[in-house]
Amino acid sequence: MSDEKIKKISIIVSQGSLEGVYPALIMGNGARMEGMEANLFFTFFGLNAIMKKMVKRLTVSTVGNPALNLAMPMLKMPVSMPFPSLLGVLPGVSSFATHLMKKEMEELDIPPVDEFLEMISDAGGNIYACKLAMDMFKLEKDDLVDEVQDVLTVGQFYEMAAGGPIIFT
């Protein structure tokens, strides 16, 4: 194992659900706090998290999420109890799960997504959007939060990420 410290980390964010975005934000912020260069590249459904109209409206995905058992203790049930997938399609279940998760995060002083993006940007982190995904979803840079520095092609992202690990979330 090398004693060389990581100097740069690039994170590809491809999921737009609340539980899909937070790992990238936490890792990107942690990298900046450790003095590393942090590059977050939002692509496909990850764009949801950096859209002005959606950044405050992200929800927990309750359908097809096999790890929702982790939320069961929030309901005073054992973590070993699986979340019934069929419940995820019922109206209000995703909103309820989102409310529970946001409440827990607030108690732990974890900022909302828009504030997290601002913190990362203010700390010198780089936030980018994927050009192909932007074109595919008919989005313009004006549709994105102010913290997005640029819209990059995949090639430009790889060029910028060179010399450090790339994490795909």
N, C-alpha and C positions, 0 to 999 in steps of 0.2 A: 504494500500500500504506500502510496506517495505522500510525502509530507507537504507537498505543494498545495496551497490554498486555492480554492475556486475564486476567480476574480470576476467572472461574468456568468450570468444565468439567463437563459431565454426560455420563456414559457409560452406554449401555444394553448390558447383557451378556445375550445371547440364546443363547449356546452353553455347554454344560456339559462339553465335553471339555477335557483339560489344555491343548491348544494353542489352544482357543477362549477360555479364561478368562485366561490369562497376559497377553495384550496389554492387556486392560482393567485388570488389577491394576498392571501396569508403568506405564501411562499415568496412572492415578489416583494412584499413589504419587508419580510424577514431578511431577504437578500440585501435590500438597501440598508437596513439597520446594521447588518454585518459589514457594510462597506463595499458590497459587490455591485457591479453594474447589473441592473435588472431590466429586461426587455419583455414586455407582455404583448403577444400577437393574437388578436381576437379574430377568429375565423368562423365561418358557417354560423351555427346557432349561438356561438359565443358572442357574436355581434350584438345580440339582445342586451347584453350587460353594459354596452357602451353607447346605446342609442338613447338620446334625450327623452324620447317618449316612453322608454321601457325600463330605464335604469332603476327607477323606484317601484317598479311593478313586477319584479321577478318573483317567481313562486317555486315552491318545492314540487318536484315531480313525484306524484304518488302512483302513477301507473307504470308498471314494469320496473320498479325500483326495489330490487331484492334486499337492499341494505336498510330499508325503513325500520327494521326491527331495532335499530340503534335508537330510534325515537320513542320506543315503547316505555322506557323509564320516565319520560316526560309525562306519560299518562298513568304513572304509578303501576306499571306492569313490568314483568321481567324482560330483560333484553333478549332472552332466548325465545320469547313469543314472537312468531312471525307476524308481520303486518299483512292482513288479508288483501291480496292484490285486487280482488273484485271491489273492495271498498273504495279504491282509488278513483274509480270512474264516477262515483256518486257526486252530485253537486255539493259543493262546500267542503269536501274532504281536503282538497289541495289547499284551499284558503285556510282551513283549520291547521293543517300541518305547517303551512307557511307562518301563521301566527305563532304557533308553538316555538318554531325554530328561531324566529326573530326575537321572541321574548327571551329565550335562553341566551341568545347572542348579546342582547342588550344587557342582561344581568352580568355577563362576562366582559362587558365593555368593548365588544367587537363592533366596530362602526358599520353603518349601512354601506351598501355597495358604492353609492355615489361619493360618500365621504372617504371610503377606502381608496377609490381611484384618485381622488384629490390628494390624499396623503402620500400615495406612491409617487405621483407626479411632482408634488412639492418637495419630496425627498430626493428627486433626481432620477426617478424611475422613468422608463420610456414605455409609452402605450401606443400601439399601432393597430390598424385595422387591415384586414386582408382585401386586396383589390379584387380578386376573383369573386369572393363572397359578396363584396359590396356591389359589384356589377350584377351578380346573379340575383340578389335580392332588391335590385334597383334602388340602392341607397347612395346618398351623396355625403360628403364630409360634413356638411351642415346638419345632417341628421344625427351626428355623433356628439358626445359630450366634449367640452372644451379641452379636456386633458389628453385627448387623442392627438398625438403629434403629427401623424402622417398616415396615409394609406399606402401600403407597400405590396409589391408582388412577392410571391414566394421566394424568388431568386434574390430580391433585395433583402428579405428577412434573413435568408441563409448567410448572405454576405455580412450583414450586421451581426449575426449570431456567432460568426466564426471565432473560434478560440475558446468557446465555453460550451458547457452541456446544454442540451435542449430538452425540455420536459414537455410532454404532451398531456393535457388534462381533458 
